[in-house]
């Protein structure tokens, strides 16, 4: 492809549509390049104030205006965290201030201005002889430079100083001794859009250039004269105006005085250029910055000084030889895109022979003999870093070298040493992968464009292609045939699409339509309203593709998508011997993924859908190959959420420690309703009294409302059966684990033993016990009011092992493993409350309340025994 064609593709427009990096990374399963990999971006955000520097600050707690020495602990943009001199390592009195509004001065300012210096009261209490402390601080201090606290630079980073309209000087990219002026037209996060002086009214292609403010070729006005450089516009501009016109521009522009107020700050972040040891005629491998798609042989054409030299791409064609060779560009020792000979061979990268090279295979030894040249030695190049945080498939934002005003979504495809190959997304026609240095100032972290308000070119969302053999979501309730199409035409179109999607219309692997029957009961995890908004059906098509789409829609319809994903996660055994697919869920800003087993053949689809529904504790007909028109065969519409969950969900062996009890059918469950109602209501009242102290303390909006609680009012108001559900919720996890080792008793008449852990709960007949498949638990110490807790040592000194040992002495012993895994020591234990326990430990309300009860006992004992 020609360069002109590439440039036309690179300049292709794109509709500005909403793009979200988080969603895109989630959809592609990719990671972003770590932010710390972009050193040039971080440097532009620094204000020059660093931890350890000292300054004088007005003491806010004193009645009169006094000042005292403070140390910068950390910085966050314009905000400083300060600590008064005299507090040493005590951080209790640390305070934040805004550099733009606070009364801050360099060390020595108060003495010069005759202002009093007096420490705050806390320092005076610690140091009676605070005058000696002050003298020591003033003598040993590392003061903040006055320029960072006064004038235009106060609170500004280097990027802020380069405002629109400021004149700068730019070294010619082919001659280190030539400089020309330019004016800043736009500053995008330190990336400057420059217009060369004297090019007003000329085409942007020649008169506009983009550079990052840390580019070593960029300088402030006056630098050229100071270094005795030739003042001349770039070669591409010379022919656009007469010599006299350029002379007039030069007199006007370079007569302006240099703004010395920003000089120090402008050059502060610049890295010193390391002297090189290249000589004329040395051969090397290089990437042409104009078309950075390949690595080719190149030659050191000229050495200007110990800092800069000129590299020219080798071109063996006759016409290029007459003009002195290929394109050339200015380099220094650490310039990106230059390599020693044989670098490509050693790193397994293809080396493109120079244009006009005669021969099939390029060999450096033969080529050096043919050119009568020597290779640049290894010591001329910087060493490769030992650590590299950029990996393949990571994503970032990158400049299009063929159209520098465009910044694209980019993917890292290969990393070799300090260089990487990236693929630009969002182009109408793909261009070759671009070779860039890992420290290049033409690449940026994800969301950089969004942060700086600059458009990002991104890949368009793929359009559905009817010819593609994929499962297509068919929202039939929203589809309206065109006025011109007859019913027969529409039917033929649908049939033809179905035939195209499945490959084999009635094949072994062709899944039928999967219907979402939103009138059926949605269970504790799925939101009924979101289910109703789903398309009427998905498919037909390949089984794996159709069912993956169905499960994805269900996960996104959940109250807590992560919880549904966990329910669907493939267990170790693998029931179906099917296909493992990775599904994803997002909840509260976090992303989750798990492998879910999906059947591959059509004969397993119906059973798969039904058992998946049971796993999610919803109606077995909620989704499947059968459409429920009016009345569900399971008669699920007559039941409230609580009743349905009791019969279908609470006897499952899903949770750890629960015995493998069977599900009673729906009809049998309905017959029991009358006998259970009154007793449940009494239990609910008792339980509500017992747990009211804990529940009432939970702030609004805390995550205690999991799927069960959030959907209680979707069918009815809170029914009297709710007590049964809450009773089950408060079922002790330790009881489950104790029963796990005992075999389940399918007999309909287990012994009527009152449960000792529920002292106020009456013994019930076998027919109405919701523990009919559970053997009685052993006696629990909670039969009486809990005794006062006496601690042998302060919880502040407890290790993780001590915390685990204490938890194991309670009836929350099964949760001890969580404390061990999350390394919760005594101090962390005292900070736990109900919302934190539910969120971080992923516990339901009942076990969380029980655990918090024991934590509150520890807190009370701590205050009574050790707080004084």
C-alpha positions, 0 to 999 in steps of 0.5 A: 500500500502506498504512503498516499493511500495510508494517509488517506485512510489515516485521515478517515473521519469517524462519527463521534459516538459515546465510548467508554474505556471500562466497557470496552476493556470488559467486552474485549477482556483486555487490560490497560497499560499501567499508568505508571508506564507513561512517565512523560504524562506523570511529569506534566502533572507535578508542581515541583513540590515534593515530600520532604520540602519545608515551608512556613505556614500560617498557624490557623489555631492561634488567635493572632497571625503567627507562622511555623515551619511545616514539612510536606508529607505528600502532594495531590495536584494543588493539595498539600498534606503538611505536618508541623515541625515538632510532631516527628512521626506523629501524624494525628495533626497532619492537615491538608491545604490548597497551595492556591489559597493557603498562606504559604511561604519559603523558609526565611520569609517570616524573618525577612518580613518581621512576622512572628513565628510561634508553634501551635499548642500541640508542639509547645506541649511536646517541646518546651524549648521550641525556640531551639527546635525552630533554629534547628529547622531553619538551619537544616531545612530543605526549603520550597523554592520561592518561585513555586509559591509566588507569582504566576507559577504558584500551584502550576505544573509545567503544562499550565505554563505553556499557554495558548499564544506563547512563542517557542523555538523548535530545532530543525528535525534534520539539522541540529544547528537550525532553529525556527520560531513557532506559536502555541495554538493549542495545549492538550495535556502537554501535547502542543499544536504549533504553527511555524512563524510566518505561515499564517494563511498557508496550508496546515500540512506544512505549517502545523506540527505537534510536539510534546512539551518534554521534546528535547528539540523544543525551547523557549525564546532566546535559546537559539541566540544563546547557542549561536544557532542559525535562524531559518524555517524548515526546508519544507517551508522555504519555497512557500515565501520569498527570502525577503519575507522570511527575513522580515518574519525573523526580525519580528519574531526573534527580537522578542525578549525571553520570558525568564519567569517560566524558564526554570520551571520549563526545563526542570523536568527535562532529562539531560541528553547523554553524549553519544559515540557515533561517527560518520558512516556507521551502519545501524538498524532504524525505524523511519519516523515518517512511516514507522512500520518496518525496521530497515538498514540506516547510516549515520550521515552526519555528527553535529556535536556530542549530543546530536547526529543525523540518521539517513534511511538507506535507499539503493535506488538510483534516483535516491542515490542522486539526492543523497539517500533516503529520508533523514532525521535527527537523533541523540543517543537515547532516541527511539527507533535506532538499533544495533545491527543484528538486533532484528535477527536476535529478537526474531523481528523481520528486517526489511532490506533497503529499497533497491537492494539486489538479492533474495536474503539480506545479510548484514555481513555481506551488506557491510562489505558491499557498502564498505562500512562498519557497524555501530558498536553495541556500546553506542546504544542504551541498555535494555531495561530489566523490567517491562510492565507493558505486555501483549494485548494491553491497550492504550491510546496512541497518535497516528504518525500519518495524521498526528492530530488523530489519537486512536485506541490501540492494542499492543501486539508484540513487545521486544526489548524497549520497543513494542508493536501496536495496532491502531483501532478505529480506521476505515482500512487497517494500516500496518502495525506501528513500532514505538518505543515504550517511553515514546511521548506519542502514546498515552494511558487509557482515558487520557483523551477523555481527561483532556477533552480531546476526541479519541478515535475508537472502533465502531460497534460491529453491525449485525450481519445477517449472513454471519452464522451467529445467534441473533437476538430477535426482539420480536415484540418490537419488530414491525414489518414494513408497509410494503411487505406482505405477511408471506414475505415477512415469514419467508424473510424470517425463515431464511434468516433462521436457515442462515444462522444455524447452518443446519436448520434441524442439525444436532448442534442447532439450538431452537428459539429460547423464550423469556417468559417474563410472567413466570416467577423470577426468583430471588436473584433476578429482577422481574422488571428487567426480565420483562424488558428482555427480547421475547426470544433468542435464536435459533442458532448454534447451541453454545452461542445462543445459550451464552447470549441467554445467560449473559442477558440473565446475568445483566438482569440480576440484582447482583450480577456477580451473585448469579454468575457465581451460581452458574459457575462451572463446578469441578465435576461438570454435569453436562460434559459440555462447552466451557464459556467465560461469562462476565458480570459487573457490579458496583464498579467491579468486574467478575468472570467465571467459566460456565458450562453450556451444552452443545447439542439440541437434545440437552437444551430443554433440560439445561434451561430447566435445571439452570432455572432451578439453580437460580431458584426461579420458575423452571419455565422462566426461560427455555424452548417452550413459550408460556402464553397465559398460565404456567404449568408450574402455577408459579403466579399464585405464589409470592416470592417468599412461598416460592423460594421456600419450596424451591430454593431453601432445601437446595444443597447449594450452600456449603454445609447444607444436606442434599435434601430434595425439592418438594413439588409445587402442588405439595407445597401449596397444600401446606400453606394453611397449617404454617401461616399462623406460626410463621407470623409469631416467629417473625415477630419474635425474630424481629424483636431479637435482631432489631438492635442490629438491623436498625443501626444499619444505615440506609443504602447499606448492602444488606438488601441482597436479592431476597430482600430487594424483591420482596414487594414485587408481587405482594406486600410483605406477607405473613410468610415472610417470617419463615424466610427470615427465620431461614435467613438467620439459620446458623451456618455452623448448624449447616456445617455440623449437619453436613457430616450426617446423612439426609433423612428423606423420611417424612417424619423426622423426630420432633426435637425442638431446636436448642438454638431457637429458644423461643421457637416452638417445636413444630409437627413434621409436616410444617417443619422447614427443617424436615431434611435436617437432623437436630443440631447439637446444643448451643451456648445461646440457650441463655442470655450471653454471658459477659465476655472477659478478654485476657489481652487487648484486641488491639494486640491480637494477631490474625491467629488470635482473631481466628482462634476467638471466632472458632470459639463462637457459633460463627466458627465456619467463618473463621476461614474468611478471617484467615484468608483476609488477614483480619487482625485485632485492629481490623476486627474492631473496625468491622460493622454490619455493612462492612461484613456483608460487603467484604465477606459476602454474607447474607443478613442472618449470618452477618448479624450473628457475626456482628453480635460477637464483634460487638461483644469484643468491642464492649469488653475492650472498652470496659477492660482496656480503654482506660 
